Amino acid sequence: MRFTHGDEIFIPLGQSEPVPVQANEYSYIDDDNEVICRLEIRQVNKTKVTEDSKNIFFIVQGNEKTSNDYILDVANELINLITKYAGGTGKILNTL
């Protein structure tokens, strides 16, 4: 997660062509300089889940009033539900 510079690639969900991104928006950006989520804006095509999806990445976050234990409980419940109904395995990659 970082602030955008304005040169990132952003392809909104349901679109096939990039659209401009303003500088100084906080976003999740991958190593290819592609926005994978513009916070409080919308998700992107690159990260949409389809029937063909093999690896799914969820971001579970709170705010200053949200305890770490609650966030971990929610993340674990998400993993349990996804693996119960879709199969596969899951793990928590990082916590702050």
ABEGO torsion letter per residue (X at the ends): XBBBAGABBBBBBGBABBBBBBBGBBBBBBAAGBBABBBGBBBBAAABBBAABABBBBBBBBBAABBAAAAAAAAAAAAAAAAAAAEEBBBBABBX
